[in-house]
Amino acid sequence: MERTCVAALLCGAALLPFAAPALAQNAPLESVMSAPFPMDLTASRTDGRVAWVSNEQGVRNIMVAARKPDGSFAPASVTSYSRDNGYELDHLTWANGGKAIVYTGGGSLEGGGPVNTESLTSGPMVKEVLALTIGEATSRIFGPGEAPEASPVDDRIAFIRGGQIWLARLGSSDAAAQLIHDRGSSSGISWSPDGSRIAFISHRRDRQALLGIYEFASAKILWMAPATDRDGAPQWSPDGKRIAWVRIPAGQPAFRGFLPIRAAPPWSVWVGDVATGESKQVWRAASGPGSAFRQVEDGTMLLWAADDRLVFPWEKTGWIRLYSVPVDGGEAVPLTPDGSELFAADLDPSRRKIVFSSNSTDDDHRHLWEVPAAGGTARALTRGASVEDLPAVTKDGVVYALHGTGRDPLTPVALNANGTMEPVYAPAALKNFPRQALVVPQRVVFDASDRLPVHGQLFLPEGKAPGRKPAVLFFHGGPQRQMLLGWHPMGAYTHLYAMNQFLASQGYIVLSVNFRGGTGYGLNWREPLEFAETGGSEVRDIAGAVAYLKTRPDVDASRIGVYGMSYGGVMTSLALSKLPNDFAAGVDIAGVHNWKTFLPYLTEPGAPPGPAEVAVKSSAISSVADWTAPVLIIQGDDDRAVNFAQSVELVGALREVGKVEPELFVLPDEVHDFIRHRSWLAVFDKTQEFLQRKLMKKAANAGK
């Protein structure tokens, strides 16, 4: 649903200061994949600076920028990493009054311990905590750890190592030391405003999670209203005397597969006195929709706003929205628009306004809005055929965000008072980026086979010969994700969006499908009935998508392919096994093929047999005898999200039937969301070469 632009800048036109090269008929894969990807945008709370991680073809570095007196920006890389070696950077935190940045390096953003994507004989790189004093050439390494948080008053940092809290000082050469010996596994470190205490969450083996307050003066822990429930998201009052948190009842299920969770025992918000431990429930969700807690996509769970108001997400109306209540309790006031989803939020320096991203009035884009924390009408800050997400507000009130369009990759921007956006960083790689060889995807809505409306983005090749063309269905992962009418703010999905653009530049019609189970369209869409292991209802969306393609006069129905990664791999294998007459080829990247062998709860001692039987029937593995189309199976064998055994099982089943000999591309020591840029290039090169043989050349061969 695109709207007329009110200003060229709001639509991204003339926003990025580089001249695009002339239109190319076939954009090289390397060039479409060349754009840097920004992530972890982090605003300084002491001045107007902003920091982020820039991933430039697998080389990750920390960038810092601030507005100069003339209004322009002078971004600079403050680190000097130079190799595409899988060394991740994340969890940026301003420290020591803005003099330093603390971060983590190494490991994998999907967890699971050290990774060794280069198969080094010396072994894997550990995930470690580092600190860089601005202006110095090298970072100091504090050893293994993750999730560092900086004291707001001095040079101390606290971080997690081995599930325990450790402490270090930036100005001391002493090694980090363990601060707390917790019987549980600690997370969620949060410093009090005066630096005298640390709040943390202790995860116990019986699935309870306790909120603890460590006091430095006494070296003691105060447990806040300990119970059998799961506490999380501690937020300090501005004066540091009280703390608020979210409490999820023991009856709310943890992850047990993809069972729909539309309601649960209601969650609540609690507030306690950190000197005495006296605590009380100040608000509780109503039964029904929204009774199961759902955090915002960026991780926002609870904010302490001005005038002692608590802000939190709630799905009371079936949509993720922000609400606020007085800290002493009362009725929840809705803040963000109904009928739309919230994706990220940040308080301004006064704590009186919230800047958030939403798809309100524009369901397949994202834009920035602001709203008073006490309630009022939300005001759009950006609009048009673009994507703005992940806002970060500095101490001087400058709103930074990531911005992109259908053709322009995401870059950091600053919002001006008049609503226009100022580019913060225009990397050299964008000067040769083939934006004019790309297309602006079209919003389409079609019916699934059970008549539910399904959203998609249609990439139509430009400058190609007339006539019917091969088509490719693309399915995202998650499944709780949403592809957009522009570049995506999550790393793996910006790569996959680039691949869709590349395929369109090669002459394919590409339909990217936001199938049920995804986000962006409300609670019931995200939590569908008979989904995944409980019935495979997502096959109805595949059927609707391929039926839509067959109605198009520009699609050759005999040359329809399918590809996807993670849950998109699930969808690919379901398409080829459940709808074998509709597809000519498929590329399955890191998919699940047998829910029974993937989900432990289905086969744990005492589990009834019925759900496991349904799970098998809902999986591709149950229909391999019907599978006829050629398939390329791709996976890294150090995958921590989908065990590699899923590919092993599918390959074995296909070979046993004997109709299809799967082609394989295995990446030794790579993880689920490939860490190295060259891994992505290799995967997509294999994908396009396979599709070229099976779809693009099929018509030429048929004419011989």
HELIX and SHEET records of a PDB file:
HELIX    1   1 ALA A    8  CYS A   11  5                                   4    
HELIX    2   2 LEU A   29  VAL A   32  1                                   4    
HELIX    3   3 ASN A   96  GLY A   98  5                                   3    
HELIX    4   4 ALA A  428  ASN A  432  5                                   5    
HELIX    5   5 ARG A  435  ALA A  437  5                                   3    
HELIX    6   6 GLY A  491  SER A  505  1                                  15    
HELIX    7   7 LEU A  523  ARG A  526  1                                   4    
HELIX    8   8 ALA A  532  THR A  534  5                                   3    
HELIX    9   9 VAL A  539  THR A  551  1                                  13    
HELIX   10  10 TYR A  567  LYS A  578  1                                  12    
HELIX   11  11 TRP A  595  PHE A  598  1                                   4    
HELIX   12  12 PRO A  600  LEU A  602  5                                   3    
HELIX   13  13 PRO A  609  LYS A  617  1                                   9    
HELIX   14  14 ALA A  620  ASP A  626  5                                   7    
HELIX   15  15 ALA A  645  VAL A  657  1                                  13    
HELIX   16  16 HIS A  677  LEU A  691  1                                  15    
HELIX   17  17 GLN A  692  MET A  696  3                                   5    
HELIX   18  18 LYS A  697  ALA A  702  1                                   6    
SHEET    1   A 4 PHE A  37  ALA A  43  0                                        
SHEET    2   A 4 VAL A  50  GLU A  56 -1                                        
SHEET    3   A 4 VAL A  59  ALA A  65 -1                                        
SHEET    4   A 4 ALA A  76  SER A  77 -1                                        
SHEET    1   B 4 LEU A  89  ALA A  95  0                                        
SHEET    2   B 4 ALA A 100  GLY A 105 -1                                        
SHEET    3   B 4 GLU A 128  THR A 133 -1                                        
SHEET    4   B 4 ARG A 140  PRO A 144 -1                                        
SHEET    1   C 4 GLU A 146  ALA A 150  0                                        
SHEET    2   C 4 ARG A 156  ARG A 161 -1                                        
SHEET    3   C 4 GLN A 164  ARG A 169 -1                                        
SHEET    4   C 4 ALA A 177  GLN A 178 -1                                        
SHEET    1   D 4 SER A 185  TRP A 191  0                                        
SHEET    2   D 4 ARG A 197  HIS A 203 -1                                        
SHEET    3   D 4 ALA A 209  GLU A 215 -1                                        
SHEET    4   D 4 LYS A 220  TRP A 223 -1                                        
SHEET    1   E 4 ARG A 230  TRP A 236  0                                        
SHEET    2   E 4 ARG A 242  ILE A 248 -1                                        
SHEET    3   E 4 SER A 268  ASP A 273 -1                                        
SHEET    4   E 4 SER A 279  ARG A 284 -1                                        
SHEET    1   F 4 LEU A 303  ALA A 305  0                                        
SHEET    2   F 4 ARG A 309  TRP A 314 -1                                        
SHEET    3   F 4 ARG A 321  PRO A 326 -1                                        
SHEET    4   F 4 VAL A 333  PRO A 334 -1                                        
SHEET    1   G 4 LEU A 342  LEU A 347  0                                        
SHEET    2   G 4 LYS A 353  SER A 358 -1                                        
SHEET    3   G 4 HIS A 367  PRO A 372 -1                                        
SHEET    4   G 4 ARG A 379  ALA A 380 -1                                        
SHEET    1   H 4 VAL A 387  VAL A 393  0                                        
SHEET    2   H 4 VAL A 399  GLY A 404 -1                                        
SHEET    3   H 4 THR A 411  LEU A 415 -1                                        
SHEET    4   H 4 MET A 421  PRO A 423 -1                                        
SHEET    1   I 8 GLN A 442  ASP A 447  0                                        
SHEET    2   I 8 PRO A 453  PHE A 459 -1                                        
SHEET    3   I 8 ILE A 509  ASN A 514 -1                                        
SHEET    4   I 8 LYS A 469  PHE A 475  1                                        
SHEET    5   I 8 VAL A 555  MET A 565  1                                        
SHEET    6   I 8 ALA A 585  ILE A 589  1                                        
SHEET    7   I 8 VAL A 631  GLY A 636  1                                        
SHEET    8   I 8 GLU A 663  LEU A 667  1                                        
END                                                                             
